[in-house]
Amino acid sequence: MADKAVVIYSGGMDSFTILNKAKQQGHELYALTFDYGQKHKKEIEFAKRVCSELDVHHKIIDITAINQLLQSSSLTSDKDIPEGHYEDQNMKSTVVPNRNMILLSLAIGYAVDIGASKVFYGAHSGDHAIYPDCRPEFVLAMNDVAKLANYEPVDIVTPYLNSDKIEILKDGLAMGLDYGKSWTCYNGREKACGKCGSCVERLEAFEKNNAADPLAYEAS
């Protein structure tokens, strides 16, 4: 019998790769997609379609009520989404305070409830500079907290914690994944903007892998 595992699945390219990686490892997957009031809700629709295609248990959880507490981020307020690379300081405006701790707490609770032993989540090294809740020390601490908070042990699994998006894409392309089924742009418009930090990093990953991004982008 396959082990149950929860995947925090945003619909972006990192979690898309992890979802497929975990499925290929033989886990019985339970995907969680969170609507926390983010501007880029388009990713939720991508997540829904992929889970349907892969026949993965999928829940879309509405936690938009927390948005009123998290207005300092450009992802959850009327502030403009900054343009440029993730490593640029202006990208700090995209930090949603405590987001991953909130999402991990809910995912761990769900894992305990359904008897899953793992929670997969897409932290990677490209996020370390800007997002404190994607750094190794945070993941290690949350793993310890998860074991203290519950009778049942749940491991937080981060396959790409020490990899960047270039390496993640390389792995996904080797698996034969179609990244036209993932959405990365922080602007939830019809086409990806190509200018926000998320788009810039994605396009860089495709360029470094000598591959073409199947997503459509707005004309510059």
C-alpha positions in Angstrom: 0.0 0.0 0.0 1.4 3.4 -1.0 2.4 5.9 1.7 0.1 8.9 1.9 1.8 12.3 1.4 0.5 15.8 1.4 1.8 18.3 -1.2 1.5 22.0 -0.8 0.7 22.7 -4.4 0.5 26.3 -5.6 0.3 25.6 -9.3 3.7 27.2 -9.9 6.7 25.4 -11.6 8.4 24.4 -8.3 5.4 22.8 -6.7 4.4 21.3 -10.2 7.8 19.6 -10.3 7.5 18.4 -6.7 4.0 17.0 -7.2 5.1 15.0 -10.2 8.3 13.9 -8.5 6.4 12.7 -5.4 3.9 10.9 -7.7 6.7 9.1 -9.5 8.1 8.0 -6.2 4.8 6.1 -5.6 3.2 8.1 -2.9 -0.6 8.4 -2.7 -0.9 12.2 -3.0 -3.2 14.7 -1.3 -2.6 18.1 -2.8 -3.5 21.3 -1.0 -3.8 24.6 -2.8 -4.4 27.7 -0.7 -6.3 30.8 -1.7 -4.9 33.4 0.7 -6.0 36.4 -1.4 -3.0 36.4 -3.7 -3.2 38.5 -6.9 -2.0 35.6 -9.0 -5.1 33.4 -8.4 -4.7 32.1 -11.9 -2.2 29.6 -10.5 -5.1 28.0 -8.6 -6.8 27.1 -11.9 -3.6 25.5 -13.2 -3.3 23.5 -10.0 -6.9 22.3 -10.3 -6.4 21.1 -13.9 -3.1 19.3 -13.2 -4.5 17.4 -10.2 -7.5 16.4 -12.3 -5.2 15.1 -15.1 -3.0 13.2 -12.6 -6.0 11.9 -10.6 -4.5 13.4 -7.4 -6.7 14.1 -4.4 -7.0 17.9 -4.3 -8.4 20.4 -2.0 -8.5 24.2 -2.7 -8.6 25.9 0.7 -10.1 29.4 1.1 -8.1 31.2 3.8 -8.7 34.7 2.3 -9.9 35.9 5.7 -6.2 36.2 6.7 -5.6 38.7 3.9 -6.9 41.5 6.1 -3.9 40.8 8.5 -1.3 40.6 5.7 -1.6 43.8 3.8 2.2 44.7 3.8 2.9 42.4 0.9 2.5 43.5 -2.8 1.0 40.0 -3.4 -2.0 40.6 -1.2 -2.6 44.3 -1.4 -3.1 47.1 -3.9 0.7 47.8 -4.0 2.4 47.3 -7.4 4.2 44.1 -8.0 7.9 45.0 -8.3 9.9 44.1 -11.5 13.4 42.6 -11.6 15.3 39.6 -10.3 14.4 37.8 -7.0 17.8 38.8 -5.5 16.9 42.5 -5.9 16.0 44.2 -2.6 12.7 45.6 -4.0 11.5 41.9 -4.1 11.1 42.0 -0.3 7.7 43.7 -1.0 6.5 40.3 -2.2 7.1 38.7 1.2 3.8 37.6 2.8 4.4 37.6 6.5 4.6 34.1 8.0 2.9 32.6 4.9 4.8 29.3 4.8 4.5 28.8 8.5 0.7 29.2 8.2 0.5 26.9 5.1 2.8 24.3 6.6 0.8 24.3 9.9 -2.4 23.6 8.0 -0.8 21.0 5.8 0.7 19.2 8.8 -2.6 19.1 10.5 -4.2 17.7 7.4 -1.4 15.1 7.2 -2.1 14.0 10.8 -5.8 13.8 10.1 -5.5 11.5 7.1 -2.6 9.5 8.3 0.0 10.9 5.9 3.7 10.7 7.0 5.1 13.5 4.8 4.4 17.0 3.7 6.1 18.1 0.5 6.9 21.8 0.0 8.8 23.7 -2.6 11.4 25.7 -0.8 14.5 26.2 -2.9 17.8 28.1 -2.7 16.7 30.8 -5.2 14.3 32.0 -2.5 16.8 32.1 0.4 17.9 35.7 -0.2 14.4 37.2 0.1 12.2 34.7 1.8 13.2 33.7 5.4 10.6 31.0 5.4 12.3 29.2 2.6 15.7 28.9 4.3 17.1 25.6 5.6 17.1 26.7 9.2 13.3 27.5 9.0 12.5 24.1 7.4 14.6 22.2 10.1 12.9 24.2 12.9 9.4 23.5 11.5 10.3 19.8 11.2 11.1 19.8 14.9 7.9 21.8 15.8 5.8 19.4 13.8 7.1 16.5 15.9 6.4 18.4 19.1 3.0 19.5 18.1 1.5 16.1 17.3 1.5 12.5 18.5 2.0 11.3 14.9 5.4 12.1 13.3 5.1 14.1 10.0 8.2 14.9 8.0 8.5 18.1 6.0 10.1 17.1 2.7 11.9 19.7 0.6 13.6 18.0 -2.4 15.0 21.2 -3.8 15.9 23.0 -0.6 19.5 23.4 -1.8 18.8 23.7 -5.5 17.9 26.7 -7.6 15.2 27.1 -10.2 17.6 26.2 -13.0 18.3 22.8 -11.3 14.6 22.3 -10.6 13.7 22.8 -14.2 16.5 20.6 -15.4 15.1 17.8 -13.2 11.6 18.4 -14.4 12.6 18.4 -18.1 14.4 15.1 -17.5 11.1 13.8 -16.2 9.4 14.9 -19.4 7.2 17.5 -17.7 5.1 20.1 -19.6 5.7 23.4 -17.9 2.8 24.9 -19.9 0.7 23.4 -17.2 2.3 25.6 -14.5 1.8 29.3 -13.8 4.5 31.5 -12.3 3.7 35.2 -12.9 2.8 37.3 -9.9 0.4 39.3 -12.1 -2.7 37.2 -12.7 -3.4 38.5 -16.2 -4.2 36.5 -19.4 -0.5 36.2 -20.3 2.6 36.2 -18.0 4.2 39.6 -17.6 7.8 38.5 -18.1 9.0 41.3 -15.8 8.1 40.4 -12.2 10.7 38.5 -10.1 8.9 35.2 -10.6 8.8 35.5 -14.4 12.4 36.7 -14.6 13.7 33.8 -12.6 11.5 31.3 -14.6 12.8 32.7 -18.0 16.3 32.6 -16.7 15.9 28.9 -15.8 14.6 28.1 -19.3 17.5 30.0 -20.9 20.1 28.2 -18.8 18.6 24.9 -19.8 18.5 25.8 -23.5 14.8 25.2 -23.5 11.8 27.2 -24.6 9.1 28.3 -22.1 5.7 27.1 -23.4 3.9 29.9 -21.6 2.7 32.9 -23.5 4.2 36.3 -22.4 3.1 39.9 -22.9 4.9 41.8 -25.5 7.6 44.1 -23.9 
